[in-house]
């Protein structure tokens, strides 16, 4: 039972959805509902209006952009579909693996890519993969369409008057991976690491162990040119400030820093094998 009063609207188009969000303080977007609805039931969140975008056309599925350089993942694409999409598996495997690591089958069949990216206050998996992939989030707001780098989006969150419409991901082939150590009860990451090996060196992002999904530029710099063996990666992580890692239930900053290093090493080695 949801112990809060709110109005409900199902807009016929994206412009109507944006108008509802703009015109109603406290309005919230409803997509998969896997974060918002539990919070409403628990009383930890509130809404004056739920704007249900689940039937809006054009926000599902993954396509390649006309120039072939980007994958466009519609915001209403379910995590299950994202995890199994052949195009994503071939060109952005860290994203497919992060989607596959989310929750359980019920969550993956209902939860959406856009909702996972915008789940404020929850250590979901897709943001780290999107940051490692150098992806950008596409938004529709009162000023029209705009984009925001995934790293900046993770720091700022979704604007209250905008709808996430897509994630634009560079198509880079198999040299990427995602590794996760999950909380057994919630399936949220104790720590997760996403990597992508590029000609300029590795891109590395972590979540769960840090205050928010973060790109670790210092670790990237120390590993530029390799090697990616476990000892080298752990040494690169030991040089990071311990304050970067936030202790949780039964964990310390030292433990989380080590765990992040182990997961990153596994991901880098998996990505390296995919290149061979």
PyMOL commands that set and color helices and strands:
alter all, ss='L'
color gray80, all
select helices_A, chain A and resi 14-23+36-42+79-84+86-91+93-101+105-110+113-118+126-132+150-156+217-223+230-238+242-244+253-275
alter helices_A, ss='H'
color red, helices_A
select strands_A, chain A and resi 7-9+27-30+49-52+62-64+70-74+136-141+144-149+163-170+176-182+189-198+201-207+214-215
alter strands_A, ss='S'
color yellow, strands_A
deselect
rebuild
show_as cartoon
